[in-house]
Amino acid sequence: METHHSEEKANNMARIKCIFQGAHTNEIDFEDLSANDELLIRTENSRYRFSVINPAQKCGTLSGGSLGDQLCNVVLLGGMVKSDGSSAIIQALRTESRAFFSICTQGGLKQLLTSLIVELTHIKAGTKEMEPV
């Protein structure tokens, strides 16, 4: 009986589990973004998912972190890096940098600066696949 239940559970998981084929990387250059790409950003404190809508303008939707599951329209302003005691915004995301977003809300624009990025995954458009567990 336990074996049947375990097999049924595994089969159900295989039907619903979605594995994203993405590449872990230390840097994502904004010139490499395409429409429908997804960036998975793991920081010291949170996880975020940025879905690219307009790569030229770096517009898309963001969820995760303090936003929870809510999708927010955002502009990815850049990666904030520190060098020689000062901060700079670069047109890339890197591990050990912070992602800097402008969020469009009903009350106007807000800014979100993540904690330090510890892991980046770039999922190119069209590479999402269903695979068994």
QUIWONOR-V941227 format. One record per helix or strand of 2 or more residues. SS is the DSSP state (hx for helix, st for strand). FROM is the first residue (numbers start at 1). TO is the last residue. If there is no record, write none. Layout:
BEGIN
ss=SS from=FROM to=TO
ss=SS from=FROM to=TO
END
This chain:
BEGIN
ss=hx from=2 to=16
ss=st from=18 to=20
ss=st from=23 to=25
ss=st from=27 to=29
ss=hx from=30 to=32
ss=st from=38 to=43
ss=st from=47 to=54
ss=st from=59 to=64
ss=hx from=65 to=67
ss=st from=72 to=83
ss=st from=86 to=90
ss=st from=92 to=94
ss=st from=98 to=105
ss=st from=108 to=113
ss=st from=117 to=123
ss=st from=128 to=130
END
